[in-house]
Amino acid sequence: MQFGANEDFKRYPRDFKRDEGLLKKEKVDLLFYPSVKEIYSEDYKTYVEVTELSSILCGKSRPGHFRGVTTVVLKLFNIIKPDIAVFGEKDYQQAVIIQKMVKDLNLDIKIIIGPIVREKDGLAISSRNIYLSPEERVSATILYQSLKWARNSFYKENIKSPEYMLNQMRQMIEAKGGMVDYIAIVDKNDFSPVKFIKKDDRILLAVFFGKTRLIDNIAI
């Protein structure tokens, strides 16, 4: 449901055997792996949406995406009834939206946001990285480099202008062949644009290298 009509649902990387092996190494007791039909019946008509937060940034580029995310996550919570759920910081907007859903719907679940895991060259680990050509893979390292440059500019050079910082980042990324979907410097809680950058604001970006759309972010 979170995949749009022209997105990569059918070819999205799925390696069940590898996932199963990783879980066994962590001594996981149970693996829940339902079919699509078990989760969404043919007459399915119920959806959950966190308004406003779901229609900006990635939500603007991928209409309906976060409605699919919150719907399937709430279904998962209702089936599993977990005490704790962990979501990755790379999908920062998604994690905040899920936190908001849990709070608003009074779910007795603790949401933990796990830190971004990166390759040695800084590229955030993602299932979609395998879509990148060798050349695109090298170019994509500019995402983290530009994010680090922006954070360092705030602390070392006291740059507080979001317009300046965003323009510089865009130039850095486009020089490496990236096509920017968006770059935004926002309040970490509600994603509202900031007039002057301050500590704990968030820089989020989505960039295409070829046909592959990558996301990343960093805290100021």
ChimeraX commands (.cxc) that place a marker at each C-alpha (Angstrom):
marker #1 position 0.00,0.00,0.00 radius 0.5
marker #1 position 2.90,2.38,0.63 radius 0.5
marker #1 position 4.19,1.87,-2.92 radius 0.5
marker #1 position 2.78,4.21,-5.59 radius 0.5
marker #1 position 1.42,3.06,-8.95 radius 0.5
marker #1 position 4.70,3.65,-10.78 radius 0.5
marker #1 position 7.07,2.66,-7.98 radius 0.5
marker #1 position 9.22,-0.42,-7.49 radius 0.5
marker #1 position 7.03,-2.75,-5.43 radius 0.5
marker #1 position 7.45,-5.74,-7.75 radius 0.5
marker #1 position 11.23,-5.42,-8.00 radius 0.5
marker #1 position 11.92,-4.13,-4.50 radius 0.5
marker #1 position 14.84,-6.14,-3.03 radius 0.5
marker #1 position 13.61,-9.12,-1.01 radius 0.5
marker #1 position 16.08,-11.65,0.34 radius 0.5
marker #1 position 14.11,-13.80,2.73 radius 0.5
marker #1 position 16.81,-16.45,3.17 radius 0.5
marker #1 position 19.40,-13.81,4.08 radius 0.5
marker #1 position 17.01,-12.12,6.50 radius 0.5
marker #1 position 16.17,-15.47,8.07 radius 0.5
marker #1 position 19.86,-16.27,8.49 radius 0.5
marker #1 position 20.58,-12.90,10.14 radius 0.5
marker #1 position 17.69,-13.39,12.54 radius 0.5
marker #1 position 18.92,-16.87,13.49 radius 0.5
marker #1 position 22.33,-15.42,14.34 radius 0.5
marker #1 position 20.56,-13.00,16.71 radius 0.5
marker #1 position 18.70,-15.96,18.26 radius 0.5
marker #1 position 15.29,-14.56,17.32 radius 0.5
marker #1 position 12.50,-16.87,18.49 radius 0.5
marker #1 position 9.79,-16.11,15.95 radius 0.5
marker #1 position 9.65,-14.76,12.41 radius 0.5
marker #1 position 6.33,-13.26,11.29 radius 0.5
marker #1 position 6.02,-13.39,7.50 radius 0.5
marker #1 position 2.40,-13.05,6.33 radius 0.5
marker #1 position 1.29,-12.95,2.72 radius 0.5
marker #1 position -0.20,-9.84,1.16 radius 0.5
marker #1 position -3.63,-11.50,1.09 radius 0.5
marker #1 position -3.43,-12.18,4.83 radius 0.5
marker #1 position -2.87,-8.48,5.50 radius 0.5
marker #1 position -5.07,-6.95,2.79 radius 0.5
marker #1 position -8.21,-8.80,1.81 radius 0.5
marker #1 position -9.83,-8.06,-1.56 radius 0.5
marker #1 position -12.51,-5.90,0.06 radius 0.5
marker #1 position -10.09,-3.94,2.28 radius 0.5
marker #1 position -11.33,-0.38,2.91 radius 0.5
marker #1 position -9.78,0.93,6.16 radius 0.5
marker #1 position -6.86,3.34,6.33 radius 0.5
marker #1 position -4.97,5.30,8.98 radius 0.5
marker #1 position -3.31,8.63,8.25 radius 0.5
marker #1 position -1.35,11.18,10.25 radius 0.5
marker #1 position -2.49,14.38,8.55 radius 0.5
marker #1 position -0.18,17.29,7.65 radius 0.5
marker #1 position 3.05,15.46,8.50 radius 0.5
marker #1 position 2.27,12.91,5.76 radius 0.5
marker #1 position 1.79,15.40,2.92 radius 0.5
marker #1 position 5.18,17.16,2.95 radius 0.5
marker #1 position 8.76,16.23,1.99 radius 0.5
marker #1 position 8.65,12.54,0.98 radius 0.5
marker #1 position 4.86,12.65,1.33 radius 0.5
marker #1 position 4.65,15.35,-1.33 radius 0.5
marker #1 position 6.83,13.37,-3.71 radius 0.5
marker #1 position 5.07,10.08,-2.96 radius 0.5
marker #1 position 1.35,10.81,-2.42 radius 0.5
marker #1 position -0.32,8.19,-0.26 radius 0.5
marker #1 position 2.98,6.65,0.81 radius 0.5
marker #1 position 2.73,7.46,4.50 radius 0.5
marker #1 position -0.94,6.49,4.64 radius 0.5
marker #1 position 0.19,3.05,3.54 radius 0.5
marker #1 position 3.00,3.04,6.08 radius 0.5
marker #1 position 0.85,4.00,9.07 radius 0.5
marker #1 position -1.92,1.63,8.04 radius 0.5
marker #1 position 0.32,-1.43,7.75 radius 0.5
marker #1 position 2.33,-0.52,10.87 radius 0.5
marker #1 position -0.83,-0.17,12.94 radius 0.5
marker #1 position -2.03,-3.54,11.63 radius 0.5
marker #1 position 1.33,-5.03,12.58 radius 0.5
marker #1 position 1.10,-3.53,16.07 radius 0.5
marker #1 position -2.42,-4.90,16.53 radius 0.5
marker #1 position -1.37,-8.38,15.42 radius 0.5
marker #1 position 1.94,-8.59,17.30 radius 0.5
marker #1 position 1.07,-6.42,20.31 radius 0.5
marker #1 position 4.70,-5.42,20.92 radius 0.5
marker #1 position 6.08,-3.57,23.92 radius 0.5
marker #1 position 8.83,-1.95,21.83 radius 0.5
marker #1 position 9.20,-1.19,18.12 radius 0.5
marker #1 position 12.39,0.06,16.49 radius 0.5
marker #1 position 12.49,2.22,13.37 radius 0.5
marker #1 position 15.57,3.48,11.57 radius 0.5
marker #1 position 16.66,7.10,11.67 radius 0.5
marker #1 position 17.38,7.08,7.92 radius 0.5
marker #1 position 13.62,7.22,7.36 radius 0.5
marker #1 position 13.36,10.07,9.85 radius 0.5
marker #1 position 10.05,11.44,8.61 radius 0.5
marker #1 position 8.52,7.97,8.78 radius 0.5
marker #1 position 9.78,7.46,12.35 radius 0.5
marker #1 position 8.33,10.78,13.53 radius 0.5
marker #1 position 5.00,10.03,11.84 radius 0.5
marker #1 position 4.81,6.64,13.56 radius 0.5
marker #1 position 5.65,8.25,16.91 radius 0.5
marker #1 position 2.82,10.71,16.34 radius 0.5
marker #1 position 0.37,7.92,15.44 radius 0.5
marker #1 position 1.30,5.98,18.58 radius 0.5
marker #1 position 0.81,9.07,20.73 radius 0.5
marker #1 position -2.45,10.19,19.13 radius 0.5
marker #1 position -4.04,6.74,19.20 radius 0.5
marker #1 position -2.88,5.97,22.76 radius 0.5
marker #1 position -0.96,2.87,21.80 radius 0.5
marker #1 position 0.97,1.30,24.66 radius 0.5
marker #1 position 4.16,0.87,22.63 radius 0.5
marker #1 position 7.59,2.41,23.10 radius 0.5
marker #1 position 9.04,3.62,19.79 radius 0.5
marker #1 position 12.83,3.59,19.54 radius 0.5
marker #1 position 14.60,5.33,16.66 radius 0.5
marker #1 position 17.76,3.41,15.79 radius 0.5
marker #1 position 20.77,5.36,14.43 radius 0.5
marker #1 position 21.59,5.40,10.73 radius 0.5
marker #1 position 23.96,2.62,9.71 radius 0.5
marker #1 position 26.42,3.67,7.01 radius 0.5
marker #1 position 28.89,2.05,4.68 radius 0.5
marker #1 position 32.57,2.87,5.24 radius 0.5
marker #1 position 32.35,5.70,2.70 radius 0.5
marker #1 position 29.36,7.23,4.46 radius 0.5
marker #1 position 26.50,6.13,2.21 radius 0.5
marker #1 position 23.48,5.23,4.33 radius 0.5
marker #1 position 22.71,1.52,4.05 radius 0.5
marker #1 position 19.50,0.97,2.08 radius 0.5
marker #1 position 17.86,-1.88,0.20 radius 0.5
marker #1 position 17.74,0.35,-2.88 radius 0.5
marker #1 position 21.52,0.83,-3.00 radius 0.5
marker #1 position 21.79,-2.31,-5.13 radius 0.5
marker #1 position 19.99,-0.45,-7.93 radius 0.5
marker #1 position 22.96,1.93,-8.30 radius 0.5
marker #1 position 25.51,1.46,-11.05 radius 0.5
marker #1 position 29.17,1.45,-9.93 radius 0.5
marker #1 position 29.50,5.08,-11.06 radius 0.5
marker #1 position 26.28,6.14,-9.33 radius 0.5
marker #1 position 27.36,4.33,-6.18 radius 0.5
marker #1 position 30.52,6.44,-6.01 radius 0.5
marker #1 position 28.64,9.66,-6.78 radius 0.5
marker #1 position 26.02,8.95,-4.10 radius 0.5
marker #1 position 28.59,9.44,-1.35 radius 0.5
marker #1 position 28.11,13.20,-1.89 radius 0.5
marker #1 position 24.85,12.97,0.07 radius 0.5
marker #1 position 26.53,12.35,3.41 radius 0.5
marker #1 position 29.42,14.62,2.49 radius 0.5
marker #1 position 27.03,17.52,1.85 radius 0.5
marker #1 position 25.14,16.84,5.08 radius 0.5
marker #1 position 28.37,16.85,7.09 radius 0.5
marker #1 position 29.48,20.02,5.34 radius 0.5
marker #1 position 26.23,21.73,6.34 radius 0.5
marker #1 position 26.50,20.69,9.98 radius 0.5
marker #1 position 30.14,21.75,10.15 radius 0.5
marker #1 position 29.26,25.09,8.56 radius 0.5
marker #1 position 26.82,25.77,11.37 radius 0.5
marker #1 position 29.19,24.89,14.20 radius 0.5
marker #1 position 32.53,26.03,12.77 radius 0.5
marker #1 position 31.49,29.03,10.66 radius 0.5
marker #1 position 28.26,29.99,12.45 radius 0.5
marker #1 position 26.25,29.88,9.21 radius 0.5
marker #1 position 22.57,30.13,10.10 radius 0.5
marker #1 position 21.02,30.94,6.72 radius 0.5
marker #1 position 19.01,27.99,5.41 radius 0.5
marker #1 position 18.90,29.53,1.92 radius 0.5
marker #1 position 22.69,29.70,1.68 radius 0.5
marker #1 position 23.17,26.23,3.07 radius 0.5
marker #1 position 20.54,24.65,0.83 radius 0.5
marker #1 position 21.94,26.33,-2.30 radius 0.5
marker #1 position 25.46,25.14,-1.51 radius 0.5
marker #1 position 24.28,21.58,-0.87 radius 0.5
marker #1 position 22.29,21.54,-4.10 radius 0.5
marker #1 position 25.35,22.66,-6.08 radius 0.5
marker #1 position 27.52,19.99,-4.44 radius 0.5
marker #1 position 25.02,17.23,-5.21 radius 0.5
marker #1 position 24.24,18.33,-8.77 radius 0.5
marker #1 position 27.96,18.54,-9.53 radius 0.5
marker #1 position 28.09,14.79,-8.87 radius 0.5
marker #1 position 25.17,14.05,-11.16 radius 0.5
marker #1 position 22.44,13.88,-8.53 radius 0.5
marker #1 position 18.95,15.14,-9.36 radius 0.5
marker #1 position 17.53,16.75,-6.23 radius 0.5
marker #1 position 13.96,15.89,-5.29 radius 0.5
marker #1 position 14.16,18.05,-2.19 radius 0.5
marker #1 position 16.57,19.35,0.43 radius 0.5
marker #1 position 15.02,20.91,3.51 radius 0.5
marker #1 position 16.16,22.29,6.86 radius 0.5
marker #1 position 13.27,21.89,9.27 radius 0.5
marker #1 position 12.13,21.72,12.86 radius 0.5
marker #1 position 12.83,18.17,14.05 radius 0.5
marker #1 position 9.31,17.64,15.44 radius 0.5
marker #1 position 6.86,19.08,12.91 radius 0.5
marker #1 position 9.05,19.55,9.80 radius 0.5
marker #1 position 8.21,23.23,9.53 radius 0.5
marker #1 position 10.86,25.22,7.57 radius 0.5
marker #1 position 13.22,27.25,9.75 radius 0.5
marker #1 position 14.08,30.92,9.21 radius 0.5
marker #1 position 17.38,30.64,11.06 radius 0.5
marker #1 position 19.21,27.37,11.67 radius 0.5
marker #1 position 19.59,26.30,15.29 radius 0.5
marker #1 position 20.89,23.31,17.20 radius 0.5
marker #1 position 18.78,20.15,16.80 radius 0.5
marker #1 position 17.14,21.25,13.55 radius 0.5
marker #1 position 17.11,18.54,10.91 radius 0.5
marker #1 position 18.41,18.51,7.35 radius 0.5
marker #1 position 16.57,16.03,5.15 radius 0.5
marker #1 position 17.09,15.26,1.49 radius 0.5
marker #1 position 15.92,13.01,-1.30 radius 0.5
marker #1 position 18.03,12.71,-4.44 radius 0.5
marker #1 position 17.92,10.64,-7.61 radius 0.5
marker #1 position 21.00,9.02,-9.05 radius 0.5
marker #1 position 19.78,7.66,-12.33 radius 0.5
marker #1 position 16.39,6.12,-11.52 radius 0.5
marker #1 position 17.28,5.36,-7.90 radius 0.5
marker #1 position 15.85,7.67,-5.25 radius 0.5
marker #1 position 17.92,7.85,-2.05 radius 0.5
marker #1 position 17.10,9.62,1.19 radius 0.5
marker #1 position 19.34,10.73,4.04 radius 0.5
marker #1 position 19.34,13.21,6.90 radius 0.5
marker #1 position 21.39,14.65,9.72 radius 0.5
marker #1 position 20.78,16.50,12.96 radius 0.5
marker #1 position 22.31,19.94,13.35 radius 0.5
marker link #1:1,2 radius 0.2
marker link #1:2,3 radius 0.2
marker link #1:3,4 radius 0.2
marker link #1:4,5 radius 0.2
marker link #1:5,6 radius 0.2
marker link #1:6,7 radius 0.2
marker link #1:7,8 radius 0.2
marker link #1:8,9 radius 0.2
marker link #1:9,10 radius 0.2
marker link #1:10,11 radius 0.2
marker link #1:11,12 radius 0.2
marker link #1:12,13 radius 0.2
marker link #1:13,14 radius 0.2
marker link #1:14,15 radius 0.2
marker link #1:15,16 radius 0.2
marker link #1:16,17 radius 0.2
marker link #1:17,18 radius 0.2
marker link #1:18,19 radius 0.2
marker link #1:19,20 radius 0.2
marker link #1:20,21 radius 0.2
marker link #1:21,22 radius 0.2
marker link #1:22,23 radius 0.2
marker link #1:23,24 radius 0.2
marker link #1:24,25 radius 0.2
marker link #1:25,26 radius 0.2
marker link #1:26,27 radius 0.2
marker link #1:27,28 radius 0.2
marker link #1:28,29 radius 0.2
marker link #1:29,30 radius 0.2
marker link #1:30,31 radius 0.2
marker link #1:31,32 radius 0.2
marker link #1:32,33 radius 0.2
marker link #1:33,34 radius 0.2
marker link #1:34,35 radius 0.2
marker link #1:35,36 radius 0.2
marker link #1:36,37 radius 0.2
marker link #1:37,38 radius 0.2
marker link #1:38,39 radius 0.2
marker link #1:39,40 radius 0.2
marker link #1:40,41 radius 0.2
marker link #1:41,42 radius 0.2
marker link #1:42,43 radius 0.2
marker link #1:43,44 radius 0.2
marker link #1:44,45 radius 0.2
marker link #1:45,46 radius 0.2
marker link #1:46,47 radius 0.2
marker link #1:47,48 radius 0.2
marker link #1:48,49 radius 0.2
marker link #1:49,50 radius 0.2
marker link #1:50,51 radius 0.2
marker link #1:51,52 radius 0.2
marker link #1:52,53 radius 0.2
marker link #1:53,54 radius 0.2
marker link #1:54,55 radius 0.2
marker link #1:55,56 radius 0.2
marker link #1:56,57 radius 0.2
marker link #1:57,58 radius 0.2
marker link #1:58,59 radius 0.2
marker link #1:59,60 radius 0.2
marker link #1:60,61 radius 0.2
marker link #1:61,62 radius 0.2
marker link #1:62,63 radius 0.2
marker link #1:63,64 radius 0.2
marker link #1:64,65 radius 0.2
marker link #1:65,66 radius 0.2
marker link #1:66,67 radius 0.2
marker link #1:67,68 radius 0.2
marker link #1:68,69 radius 0.2
marker link #1:69,70 radius 0.2
marker link #1:70,71 radius 0.2
marker link #1:71,72 radius 0.2
marker link #1:72,73 radius 0.2
marker link #1:73,74 radius 0.2
marker link #1:74,75 radius 0.2
marker link #1:75,76 radius 0.2
marker link #1:76,77 radius 0.2
marker link #1:77,78 radius 0.2
marker link #1:78,79 radius 0.2
marker link #1:79,80 radius 0.2
marker link #1:80,81 radius 0.2
marker link #1:81,82 radius 0.2
marker link #1:82,83 radius 0.2
marker link #1:83,84 radius 0.2
marker link #1:84,85 radius 0.2
marker link #1:85,86 radius 0.2
marker link #1:86,87 radius 0.2
marker link #1:87,88 radius 0.2
marker link #1:88,89 radius 0.2
marker link #1:89,90 radius 0.2
marker link #1:90,91 radius 0.2
marker link #1:91,92 radius 0.2
marker link #1:92,93 radius 0.2
marker link #1:93,94 radius 0.2
marker link #1:94,95 radius 0.2
marker link #1:95,96 radius 0.2
marker link #1:96,97 radius 0.2
marker link #1:97,98 radius 0.2
marker link #1:98,99 radius 0.2
marker link #1:99,100 radius 0.2
marker link #1:100,101 radius 0.2
marker link #1:101,102 radius 0.2
marker link #1:102,103 radius 0.2
marker link #1:103,104 radius 0.2
marker link #1:104,105 radius 0.2
marker link #1:105,106 radius 0.2
marker link #1:106,107 radius 0.2
marker link #1:107,108 radius 0.2
marker link #1:108,109 radius 0.2
marker link #1:109,110 radius 0.2
marker link #1:110,111 radius 0.2
marker link #1:111,112 radius 0.2
marker link #1:112,113 radius 0.2
marker link #1:113,114 radius 0.2
marker link #1:114,115 radius 0.2
marker link #1:115,116 radius 0.2
marker link #1:116,117 radius 0.2
marker link #1:117,118 radius 0.2
marker link #1:118,119 radius 0.2
marker link #1:119,120 radius 0.2
marker link #1:120,121 radius 0.2
marker link #1:121,122 radius 0.2
marker link #1:122,123 radius 0.2
marker link #1:123,124 radius 0.2
marker link #1:124,125 radius 0.2
marker link #1:125,126 radius 0.2
marker link #1:126,127 radius 0.2
marker link #1:127,128 radius 0.2
marker link #1:128,129 radius 0.2
marker link #1:129,130 radius 0.2
marker link #1:130,131 radius 0.2
marker link #1:131,132 radius 0.2
marker link #1:132,133 radius 0.2
marker link #1:133,134 radius 0.2
marker link #1:134,135 radius 0.2
marker link #1:135,136 radius 0.2
marker link #1:136,137 radius 0.2
marker link #1:137,138 radius 0.2
marker link #1:138,139 radius 0.2
marker link #1:139,140 radius 0.2
marker link #1:140,141 radius 0.2
marker link #1:141,142 radius 0.2
marker link #1:142,143 radius 0.2
marker link #1:143,144 radius 0.2
marker link #1:144,145 radius 0.2
marker link #1:145,146 radius 0.2
marker link #1:146,147 radius 0.2
marker link #1:147,148 radius 0.2
marker link #1:148,149 radius 0.2
marker link #1:149,150 radius 0.2
marker link #1:150,151 radius 0.2
marker link #1:151,152 radius 0.2
marker link #1:152,153 radius 0.2
marker link #1:153,154 radius 0.2
marker link #1:154,155 radius 0.2
marker link #1:155,156 radius 0.2
marker link #1:156,157 radius 0.2
marker link #1:157,158 radius 0.2
marker link #1:158,159 radius 0.2
marker link #1:159,160 radius 0.2
marker link #1:160,161 radius 0.2
marker link #1:161,162 radius 0.2
marker link #1:162,163 radius 0.2
marker link #1:163,164 radius 0.2
marker link #1:164,165 radius 0.2
marker link #1:165,166 radius 0.2
marker link #1:166,167 radius 0.2
marker link #1:167,168 radius 0.2
marker link #1:168,169 radius 0.2
marker link #1:169,170 radius 0.2
marker link #1:170,171 radius 0.2
marker link #1:171,172 radius 0.2
marker link #1:172,173 radius 0.2
marker link #1:173,174 radius 0.2
marker link #1:174,175 radius 0.2
marker link #1:175,176 radius 0.2
marker link #1:176,177 radius 0.2
marker link #1:177,178 radius 0.2
marker link #1:178,179 radius 0.2
marker link #1:179,180 radius 0.2
marker link #1:180,181 radius 0.2
marker link #1:181,182 radius 0.2
marker link #1:182,183 radius 0.2
marker link #1:183,184 radius 0.2
marker link #1:184,185 radius 0.2
marker link #1:185,186 radius 0.2
marker link #1:186,187 radius 0.2
marker link #1:187,188 radius 0.2
marker link #1:188,189 radius 0.2
marker link #1:189,190 radius 0.2
marker link #1:190,191 radius 0.2
marker link #1:191,192 radius 0.2
marker link #1:192,193 radius 0.2
marker link #1:193,194 radius 0.2
marker link #1:194,195 radius 0.2
marker link #1:195,196 radius 0.2
marker link #1:196,197 radius 0.2
marker link #1:197,198 radius 0.2
marker link #1:198,199 radius 0.2
marker link #1:199,200 radius 0.2
marker link #1:200,201 radius 0.2
marker link #1:201,202 radius 0.2
marker link #1:202,203 radius 0.2
marker link #1:203,204 radius 0.2
marker link #1:204,205 radius 0.2
marker link #1:205,206 radius 0.2
marker link #1:206,207 radius 0.2
marker link #1:207,208 radius 0.2
marker link #1:208,209 radius 0.2
marker link #1:209,210 radius 0.2
marker link #1:210,211 radius 0.2
marker link #1:211,212 radius 0.2
marker link #1:212,213 radius 0.2
marker link #1:213,214 radius 0.2
marker link #1:214,215 radius 0.2
marker link #1:215,216 radius 0.2
marker link #1:216,217 radius 0.2
marker link #1:217,218 radius 0.2
marker link #1:218,219 radius 0.2
marker link #1:219,220 radius 0.2
view
